[in-house]
Amino acid sequence: MTNHKKILVTGANGLLGQKVTELFRHETSHELVLTDLHENAFEPKGFDYFPMDITKKEDVKDAVKRLMPDYIINTAAYTNVDGCETDRELSWKVNVDAVKHFIIASRANSAKIIHISTDYVFDGKTGNYDESSKPCPLSYYGKSKLASENALLTSGVDFAIVRTMIIYGTGKNLRPNFAVWLVNMLSEKNRVTIVDDQFGMPTMVDDLGWALVKMVELDKSGIYNICGSEYLSRYEFAVRLAGIFGFNENLIQPIKTADLNQAAARPMNSSFITLKAGSELGLKPLNATEGLQLLKTQLGM
Ligand SMILES: NC(=O)c1ccc[n+]([C@@H]2O[C@H](COP(=O)([O-])OP(=O)(O)OC[C@H]3O[C@@H](n4cnc5c(N)ncnc54)[C@H](OP(=O)(O)O)[C@@H]3O)[C@@H](O)[C@H]2O)c1
């Protein structure tokens, strides 16, 4: 493989897809080809873009055969965790079957797949999960993402799986992520109830995108945990955000997960050990304060 690589990015309109595109453009000279379900939402100047439904096996096969990418970075997914409980068939098609389509296409064309997975493959009973911890998903979303991991692990193709959690950041025409939703709500002085019994390590999308650039540069394979450096509850994160953005913290009321009656069960403590990413990629992710300060700057607030 030469230094110049061709990279197909799926989910290019999404939060991570947009950041991956931006970072590869600024940090590398690789050729990017972008795709997502609909027309492009953020005018990726200088890149080829084509819409594709990744659940369509023949379309995936044809695209990979035509483009001959060195890497496929699969950020596309059915990411609505509660929606996965009710829309099981579609979520499985997007989260599992599509990955199998890419595996088949990669076998024929020697593309390496970098796939994004989640802390929701764990039950959250113990936390401190490393790359070899045994998954035990609670939700259909988690089960579908674990099945996608297993498809890759048993595929025989070259792959990397990046597990991450609670991604936040900015982009164009995006559905609001947790942090941006909070900014919208609190800036308009709306009251919010936030769970204080779900703990995790919120991940600034810039760190995750940076790690993916590194993984391509270093040609890494296998499973990697990538997340922010600070462990805190959703409620603590919301209060921190309010402090940094200058919003009224009293608008934030703590609530218990059990009181929310969400369709999907969530892991209560899904903290990651990220020593592998630290030592192999040099990842030094932001803590919540640093990440939220960067978000504030990016939002121009
Ligand atoms: N966000 C988080 O907190 C989080 C946490 C852990 C792991 N992850 C994982 O990280 C990855 C990136 O997440 P994200 O937050 O960037 O997701 P996102 O913003 O929801 O982007 C996902 C993209 O995939 C597209 N997509 C859905 N169905 C498709 C299909 N059939 N064919 C082609 N594209 C399709 C979506 O299009 P539409 O919007 O039009 O449906 C969307 O643009 C996902 O694998 C997710 O599971 C995310």
The ligand as an SDF file (V2000), in Angstrom:
LIG
                    3D

 48 52  0  0  0  0  0  0  0  0999 V2000
  -23.4470    9.4710   19.1330 N   0  0  0  0  0  0  0  0  0  0  0  0
  -23.0120    8.7620   20.1730 C   0  0  0  0  0  0  0  0  0  0  0  0
  -23.0890    9.1980   21.3190 O   0  0  0  0  0  0  0  0  0  0  0  0
  -22.3880    7.4040   19.9380 C   0  0  0  0  0  0  0  0  0  0  0  0
  -21.9510    6.6680   21.0580 C   0  0  0  0  0  0  0  0  0  0  0  0
  -21.3350    5.4320   20.8380 C   0  0  0  0  0  0  0  0  0  0  0  0
  -21.1540    4.9640   19.5580 C   0  0  0  0  0  0  0  0  0  0  0  0
  -21.6180    5.6870   18.5040 N   0  0  0  0  0  0  0  0  0  0  0  0
  -21.4140    5.1520   17.1460 C   0  0  0  0  0  0  0  0  0  0  0  0
  -20.6310    6.0850   16.4400 O   0  0  0  0  0  0  0  0  0  0  0  0
  -20.9750    6.0680   15.0460 C   0  0  0  0  0  0  0  0  0  0  0  0
  -21.2260    7.4990   14.5870 C   0  0  0  0  0  0  0  0  0  0  0  0
  -22.2640    8.0520   15.3720 O   0  0  0  0  0  0  0  0  0  0  0  0
  -22.8450    9.4970   15.0480 P   0  0  0  0  0  0  0  0  0  0  0  0
  -23.3040   10.0790   16.3420 O   0  0  0  0  0  0  0  0  0  0  0  0
  -21.9170   10.2510   14.1800 O   0  0  0  0  0  0  0  0  0  0  0  0
  -24.1490    9.0800   14.2140 O   0  0  0  0  0  0  0  0  0  0  0  0
  -25.1270    9.9760   13.3580 P   0  0  0  0  0  0  0  0  0  0  0  0
  -24.8390   11.4280   13.5320 O   0  0  0  0  0  0  0  0  0  0  0  0
  -26.5130    9.4800   13.6410 O   0  0  0  0  0  0  0  0  0  0  0  0
  -24.7110    9.5880   11.8690 O   0  0  0  0  0  0  0  0  0  0  0  0
  -25.0110    8.3400   11.3340 C   0  0  0  0  0  0  0  0  0  0  0  0
  -25.2750    8.5280    9.8630 C   0  0  0  0  0  0  0  0  0  0  0  0
  -25.6020    7.2490    9.2800 O   0  0  0  0  0  0  0  0  0  0  0  0
  -26.6260    7.4740    8.3230 C   0  0  0  0  0  0  0  0  0  0  0  0
  -27.3850    6.2800    7.9830 N   0  0  0  0  0  0  0  0  0  0  0  0
  -28.4060    5.7180    8.6650 C   0  0  0  0  0  0  0  0  0  0  0  0
  -28.9320    4.6970    7.9700 N   0  0  0  0  0  0  0  0  0  0  0  0
  -28.2160    4.5970    6.8150 C   0  0  0  0  0  0  0  0  0  0  0  0
  -28.2960    3.7600    5.6840 C   0  0  0  0  0  0  0  0  0  0  0  0
  -29.2270    2.7850    5.6000 N   0  0  0  0  0  0  0  0  0  0  0  0
  -27.4360    3.9410    4.6680 N   0  0  0  0  0  0  0  0  0  0  0  0
  -26.4940    4.9200    4.7390 C   0  0  0  0  0  0  0  0  0  0  0  0
  -26.3700    5.7560    5.7900 N   0  0  0  0  0  0  0  0  0  0  0  0
  -27.2220    5.6090    6.8260 C   0  0  0  0  0  0  0  0  0  0  0  0
  -27.4990    8.5230    8.9900 C   0  0  0  0  0  0  0  0  0  0  0  0
  -28.3590    9.1190    8.0580 O   0  0  0  0  0  0  0  0  0  0  0  0
  -29.7840    9.6860    8.5810 P   0  0  0  0  0  0  0  0  0  0  0  0
  -29.4750   10.6970    9.6380 O   0  0  0  0  0  0  0  0  0  0  0  0
  -30.3910   10.2720    7.3530 O   0  0  0  0  0  0  0  0  0  0  0  0
  -30.5270    8.5260    9.1380 O   0  0  0  0  0  0  0  0  0  0  0  0
  -26.4700    9.4600    9.5790 C   0  0  0  0  0  0  0  0  0  0  0  0
  -26.0970   10.4920    8.6890 O   0  0  0  0  0  0  0  0  0  0  0  0
  -22.1410    5.1010   14.9270 C   0  0  0  0  0  0  0  0  0  0  0  0
  -21.6500    3.8420   14.5550 O   0  0  0  0  0  0  0  0  0  0  0  0
  -22.6810    4.9900   16.3400 C   0  0  0  0  0  0  0  0  0  0  0  0
  -23.3130    3.7430   16.5640 O   0  0  0  0  0  0  0  0  0  0  0  0
  -22.2240    6.9000   18.6640 C   0  0  0  0  0  0  0  0  0  0  0  0
  1  2  1  0
  2  3  2  0
  2  4  1  0
  4  5  1  0
  4 48  2  0
  5  6  2  0
  6  7  1  0
  7  8  2  0
  8  9  1  0
  8 48  1  0
  9 10  1  0
  9 46  1  0
 10 11  1  0
 11 12  1  0
 11 44  1  0
 12 13  1  0
 13 14  1  0
 14 15  2  0
 14 16  1  0
 14 17  1  0
 17 18  1  0
 18 19  2  0
 18 20  1  0
 18 21  1  0
 21 22  1  0
 22 23  1  0
 23 24  1  0
 23 42  1  0
 24 25  1  0
 25 26  1  0
 25 36  1  0
 26 27  1  0
 26 35  1  0
 27 28  2  0
 28 29  1  0
 29 30  1  0
 29 35  2  0
 30 31  1  0
 30 32  2  0
 32 33  1  0
 33 34  2  0
 34 35  1  0
 36 37  1  0
 36 42  1  0
 37 38  1  0
 38 39  2  0
 38 40  1  0
 38 41  1  0
 42 43  1  0
 44 45  1  0
 44 46  1  0
 46 47  1  0
M  CHG  2   8   1  16  -1
M  END
$$$$
